[in-house]
């Protein structure tokens, strides 16, 4: 990659970091403000990336110069806003609330407080909790250092919090933080070293990116693989930027890796919002980072982790809306999270929908309250606050997080209840409008092409449930649960599967019923093996289930300070899982489709485990419970390490290691027998000087290797055209109009489309055909 390419790749990173500083809320009392700033920055950057693709696609300008110009303008605009913000902050005097907050920050950094005996105040930031600033001294007399210093202050603040963690954390907290950091670092190494080799990516994720680059637009194309045009393309839009910047796929894995980081930040902030201190947040990060599905997908070009990250962003924004009135920025951010989730994977809306309903009800409840301090929070004072700072925090938060101090707010006329409700309704409509702006163009193309926003009938009938009677939903839920909680214990797996199938027949439901089972798949299947597409999550899932139960039944034992919010959030997570089992058919790789729900549920596990560990080890049963929890944590760590070491299809050691396997062989670890066949056919076609090449393939065949092997020497995309098409209004190319044909799948399908007189050469899975003149 050229130096210019590296600079372009750095542009989104620079924009994200600067925006994180700009969008960090400055009002006191906001839970984990730096993480909220990162969430907002990620959403804004993601929306910009998506809308850039949509706009340039309409202009037939999906080219490197156009994308480079767009990002340079975006970064320049962010820099200008940052400069103006810094100058304005330097001139604005510090408010009394900020002065008191600075004093509190200094006291917190100096050591544990009465409110937070372990230095784990949930209103502090960083996945580690702890300090809210870097040094024991209060900031200067004019402005807090973090507000005055912009980007430099943001970075120094994070460094200071890490330093505070090292000074104040217990040995167990250091182990948890070290494990998370180690997992993330190793995932980054694998993501950079390994070539994309995910099965679905070879079939449709990456080919759709190559089609966009080749044609310069988002127009649909004739294809035998309907998923190239019917599956939501949100994650692939992000890959398109990297493809144009680098000219290849060397950095494609970084999209999912960054999404994994986003999941960790959002999940730990959710834990803090629900009352969890530093240890609870670290437990959440640890459980999520060591879940094999998360660890493996973080080095993949799949899309499930991206969808989970956007859904988690929506969840943490919704929790903010439970305690204060939302401002304009909050509605815009929540709409962006909803739209990005829908554009990446529509199944994520199964959770985002109930979350939006919770947010709307909470906003209506707050709107019905008298305007004033109590309208921002449920109580005037923060828990344990006897100084009046909580009231100041609330007063500033009424205008919306990040809006600055509400100077003179007490002198303003209080909006009437009707006006407050009208504002809430308007905010809800704004959320939907922003979401529609993000996902609307894709849905419009789907509707124009197939007459339905969710695509053709074959897509709408293959994945969603076709039966919704209670017994069918129950059977589907039991099968999904069996696959999600699978373990290496064969007798346990076989016994529970037999019980499920026997019970299914007893209530009159065929356990293999096609209306509740994807395709021709057969239940059960082993899913314990660390494969990125199907690996189970029994440990994290079990702890999340326990956390959800206790959050619903005894929320005060789990979170004494936020029982209402905890119960409401747990109810939404449980509802999302129930809806998932009622809407999505069982399938062998269904665990990855549940990843969004797992990410949202893990904070419940972190809170419950922390509650178990903080009980005094007096009663025998409590000691046993704590011992079991510690054992499960150790097992979770082992599972995460084994997933990275021996996971499939990217691993650190053994056959197929990223250190010892060649680039081409790595790409074909899923189907090693095809590697030489693709190269053999591509070499013959290239030797014939063919320019226009026809494709013969079936719905689940690999297309991406042809884009790599038949690319011009200067890196330009080959002209590949499909000789079959499942799109009614997109006829395939005439076989006589191409210079050569490459085929995958049965020879009979290839022979059926090859013109008379052409020469066909075929091996087991791959073949090619050339005209007599070549």
SELOTI-9622 format. One record per residue (C-alpha): x, y, z. Coordinates in steps of 0.5 Angstrom, whole numbers, plus 2048, in hexadecimal, padded with zeros to 3 digits. Each point is the difference from the previous one (the first is absolute). Layout:
SELOTI-9622
XYZ
...
//
This chain:
SELOTI-9622
800800800
8038077FE
801805805
7FA8047FD
7FC7FA802
802800807
7FE807801
7F97FF7FD
8007FA805
802804806
7FA8057FE
7FB7FD803
8047FE806
802807801
7F98037FF
7FD7FB805
805802806
7FF8077FF
7F87FF800
8017FC806
803806803
7FB8057FD
7FA7FC802
8017FE807
7FB803804
803805805
7FA800805
8017FE807
7FE7F9802
7FF7FD7F9
8027F8801
8077FE7FC
8008077FC
8067FE7FC
7FD7F97FE
7FA8047FE
8048057FC
8037FA7FC
7F97FD7FF
7FE8067FD
8068017FC
7FF7F97FD
7F98017FE
8018077FD
8067FD7FC
7FC7FA7FE
7FB8047FD
8048047FC
8047FA7FD
7F97FD7FE
7FD8077FD
8078017FD
7FF7F97FC
7F88017FF
8028077FD
8067FE7FC
7FC7FA7FE
7FA8047FD
8068047FC
8037FA7FD
806803804
8027FA804
8088017FF
806802804
8008077FE
7F9801802
8017FD807
807803801
7FD8077FF
7F97FE805
8057FE805
805806800
7FA805800
7FD7FC806
806800804
8018077FE
7F9802803
8017FC806
807804801
7FD8077FF
7FA7FE805
8057FE805
8048067FF
7FA804801
7FE7FC806
807801804
8008077FF
7F9801802
8027FC806
806804802
7FC806801
7FA7FD803
801801808
7FF7FA804
7F97FF803
7FF7FE808
7FE7F97FE
8067FF7FC
804803806
7FD7FB805
8017FA7FB
8078027FF
8017FF808
7FC7FA800
8057FD7FA
806802804
7FD7FC806
7FE7FA7FC
8078007FD
803800807
7FD7FA802
7FA7FC801
7FA804803
7FA7FF804
7FB7FF7FB
8057FB7FC
8047FC805
8047FD7FA
8018067FC
7FA7FD7FB
7FB806800
7FC7FE7FA
8008077FE
8088007FE
8027FE7FA
8057FB7FC
7FE7F9800
804800807
7FB805803
804803805
8038077FF
7FC8057FC
8078047FF
8077FF800
803804806
7FE801807
8018077FF
7FA8047FE
8008037F9
8028077FF
7FC806802
7FD8027F9
7FD7F97FD
8017F9802
8067FD7FC
7FC7FB7FD
7FC8057FD
8058057FE
8057FB7FD
7FC7FD7FB
8037FA7FC
807800805
7FB800806
7FC7FB7FE
8067FB7FF
804803806
7F97FE804
8007F97FD
8077FF802
7FF803807
7FA7FB801
8057FA7FE
805803805
7FA801806
7FE7F87FE
8077FE801
801803807
7F97FF803
7FD7F97FD
8007FA803
8047FA7FE
7FA7FD7FD
7FE8067FC
8078007FD
7FF7F97FE
7FA8027FD
8028067FC
8077FD7FE
7FC7FA7FD
7FB8047FC
8068047FD
8047FA7FF
7FA7FD7FC
7FF8077FC
8078007FE
8017F97FE
7F98017FC
8048067FC
8067FC7FF
7FB7FA7FC
7FC8057FD
8068047FD
8047F97FE
7FA7FC7FD
7FD8017F9
7F8800800
7FE7F8800
7F9801803
7FB7FB7FB
7FA805800
8068067FE
8027FB7FA
7F98007FE
7FD806800
803805806
8068027FC
7FE7FF7F9
7FA805801
806805802
8047FE7F9
7F98017FC
800807803
8078027FE
7FF7FD7F9
7FA8047FE
801806804
7F9800803
7FB7FC804
7FC7FE7FB
7FE7F8800
8037FC7FB
7FE7F97FD
8027FA805
7FE7F9802
802802807
7FA804803
803802806
8058047FD
7FA8057FF
7FB7FE805
804800806
801807804
8078037FE
801804806
8077FD802
8027FF7F9
7FF8077FF
805801805
8057FB7FC
7FF8047FA
804806803
8067FB802
7FF7FD7F9
8018067FC
805803805
8057FA800
7FE7FD7F9
7FF7F9804
7FE7FD806
806800804
7FC804805
7F97FD800
8007FD806
801806804
7F98027FF
7FD7FA804
806801805
7FE807801
7F97FE801
8027FB806
804806803
7F98047FF
7FC7FA804
805800806
7FF808801
7F98007FF
7FF7FA804
804802806
7FC807800
7FA7FC800
8027FD806
802807803
7F98037FE
7FD7FA804
804801806
8067FC7FF
807802803
8077FF7FD
8007F9802
7F97FF7FD
8028037FA
8077FC7FF
7FC7FA801
7FB8027FA
8068017FC
8047FA802
7FA7FB7FF
7FE8047F9
8088007FE
8017F8801
7F97FE7FD
8037FC7FA
7FB8027FB
802807802
8077FF7FF
8007FC7FA
7FB8057FC
805806802
8057FD7FB
7FB7FF7FB
7FC8037FA
7F97FE803
7FB805802
7FD7FE806
805804805
7FF8067FC
7F87FF801
8017FF807
805806801
7FA8047FD
7FB7FD804
804801807
8018077FE
7F88017FF
8007FC807
804805804
7FD8067FD
7F97FD802
802800807
802807800
7F98027FE
7FD7FC807
803805804
8008077FC
7FC8037FB
8047FF7F9
8028067FC
8018017F9
8077FC800
7FD7FA803
7FA7FF7FB
8058017FB
8057FB803
7FB7FB801
7FD8017F9
8077FF7FD
8017F9805
7F97FE7FD
8018017F9
8077FD800
7FE7FA804
7FA7FF7FA
8058017FB
8057FB802
7FC7FA803
7F8801800
8007FB806
803805804
7FA804800
7FC7FA804
804803806
8008077FE
7F98017FF
7FE7FE807
806805803
7FD8057FC
7F97FF803
803800807
8038077FE
7FA8037FE
7FC7FD806
805803804
8008077FD
7F9800800
8007FF808
806805801
7FB8057FB
7FB7FF805
804803806
800807802
8068037FD
806802804
8057FC803
7FC7FA801
7FE8007F8
8077FE7FF
8017FB805
7FC7FB804
803804806
802807801
8077FD803
8047FB7FE
8017FA804
804801806
8018077FE
7FF805806
8048067FD
7FB8027FB
8047FE7FA
7FB7FB7FE
7FB806800
8048047FB
8027FA7FC
7F87FF7FF
7FF8077FE
8058007FB
7FE7F97FD
7F98037FF
8028047FA
8047F97FD
8067FD801
8068047FD
7FC8067FF
804804806
7FD803806
7F9803800
802807802
7F9803802
7FC7FA800
7FD801806
7FD8077FD
7FD7FD7FA
7F97FE800
7FE7F9801
7FE7FC7FA
7F97FE801
7FE7F8800
7FD8007F9
8068047FD
8057FB804
7FC7FA7FD
8008037F9
807801800
8017F8802
7FC7FE7FA
8048057FC
8067FD802
7FD7F97FF
7FF8027F9
8078037FF
8037F9802
7FC7FC7FB
8018067FB
8087FF801
7FF7F9800
7FC8007F9
8068057FD
8057FA801
7FD7FA7FE
7FA8037FC
8048007F9
8027F9801
7F97FE801
7FE8047FA
8047FC7FC
7FD7FA802
7F98027FF
8018037F9
8047F97FE
7FC7FB804
7F9803802
802800807
804803805
8037FA803
8027FD7F9
7FD7FA7FC
7FC7FA803
8057FB800
804805805
7FA802804
7FE7F8801
8067FD801
803803807
7F9803803
7FC7FB804
7FA7FE7FC
7FC7FD806
7FE804806
7FC7FC804
8027FF807
8037F9800
8048017F9
803806804
8017FC806
8047FB7FC
8048057FC
802803806
8027FA803
8047FE7FA
803807800
8027FF807
8037F97FF
8058037FB
802806804
8017FC806
8047FA7FD
8067FD803
8057FB7FF
7FD7FB804
7FD7FB7FB
7FB7FD805
7FD806802
7FF8037F9
7FD7F97FD
7FB800806
7FE807800
7FF7FF7F9
7FC7FA800
7FC803806
7FE8067FB
7FE7FC7FA
7FC7FB805
7FC806803
7FF8037F9
7FD7FA7FD
7FC7FF807
7FD8077FE
7FF7FF7F9
8058037FD
8057FD7FB
807802803
8038017F9
7FA8047FD
8028047FA
7FB806803
805800806
8067FE7FD
8058037FB
8017FD7FA
8017F8800
804801806
7FF7FA806
800801807
8047FF804
8078027FE
806801804
802807802
805800805
8068007FC
8038077FF
7FE8027F9
7FE8077FF
7FA7FE7FC
7FD7FB806
804800806
7FB800806
801804806
7FD7FC806
804804806
7FF8077FE
7F97FE7FE
7FE7FC807
803806804
7FC8057FC
7FA7FC801
801800807
801807800
7FA8017FD
7FC7FC804
802804807
8008067FC
7F87FF7FF
7FF7FD807
805803805
8038067FC
802803807
8047FB801
8048017FA
8008077FF
7FD804807
8018077FD
7FC7FE7F9
7FB7FB801
7FB8037FC
8048017FA
8047F9801
7F97FD7FF
7FD8037FA
8077FF7FD
8007F9801
7F87FF7FE
8028037F9
8067FB7FF
7FC7FA802
7FA8037FC
8058017FA
8027F8801
7F97FE800
7FF8047FA
8067FD7FC
7FE7F9801
7F98027FE
8028037FA
8067FC7FD
8017F97FE
8057FB803
8067FF7FC
8077FD802
803807800
7FB804804
804801805
8048067FD
7F98037FE
7FF800808
806804801
7FD807800
7FB7FD806
8067FD803
804807800
7FA803803
7FF7FB806
8077FF802
800807804
7FB7FC804
8057FA802
805805802
7FB803805
7FE7FA803
8077FD800
802806804
7FA800804
8027F9802
808801801
7FE806805
7FC7FC805
8047FE806
8027F9800
7FD7FE806
7FA7FB7FE
8027FA7FD
7FC8017FA
8028077FF
8087FD800
7FE7FA7FB
7FC8057FB
806805800
8057FA7FF
7FB7FD7FA
8018077FD
807801801
8017F97FC
7FB8027FB
8048067FF
8077FC7FF
7FC7FC7FB
7FE8067FC
807802800
8037F97FE
7FA8007FA
8028077FE
8077FE7FF
7FF7F97FD
7FB8047FB
8068047FE
8057FB800
7FC7FA7FC
7FA8047FE
7FE7FF7F8
8018027FB
806805803
8047FD806
807802803
8037F9801
7FF7F97FC
7FE7FF7F9
7FD8067FD
804805804
8008077FE
808800801
8017FA7FC
7FB7FF7FA
8018047FA
7FB8057FE
7FC7FC7FA
8007FA805
7FD804805
7FB8037FC
7FE7F87FE
8007FD807
7F87FF800
8017FC7F9
8087FF7FF
7FE7FB7FB
7FE8067FB
806804801
8047FD7FA
7FA7FF7FC
7FE808800
8078027FE
8007FA7FB
7FA8037FC
802807801
8077FF7FD
7FD7FD7FA
7FB8067FF
806805801
8047FD7FB
7FA8007FB
800808801
7F9800801
7FD807802
7F97FE802
7FF7FA804
7F97FC801
7FE7FD807
7FD7FA801
7FE7FE807
7FB7FF805
7FD803806
8057FE805
8068007FC
807804801
8008067FB
805804804
8077FC7FD
7FE8027F9
801807802
8067FF803
8037FB7FB
7FE8047F9
801807803
8058047FB
807801801
7FF807802
7FB7FE805
7F98027FC
7FA7FC801
7FF7FA7FB
7FA8017FB
7FC7FA803
7F87FF7FE
7FB7FB802
7FE7FB7FC
7FA7FE804
7FB805804
7FB7FF806
7FE8077FF
7FA8017FB
8018067FD
8087FF800
8017FB7FA
8077FD800
8058017FA
8007FC7FA
8057FA800
8028027F9
802807802
8067FE805
8077FE7FE
8007FB806
7FC7FC805
8027FE807
7FC7FB804
7FF7FD807
7FB7FB802
7FD7FA7FB
8037FF7FA
7F97FF7FD
7FE807801
8078037FD
7FF7FC7FA
7F88027FF
8038077FF
8068007FC
7FF8017F9
8017FB7FB
8077FE7FD
803803807
8057FC803
7FE7FE808
8067FE805
7FD7FE807
8037FD806
7FC7FE806
7FD807802
8038057FB
8008017F9
8018047FA
7FE8017F8
8038037FB
7FE8027F8
8037FC7FB
8048077FE
803800807
//
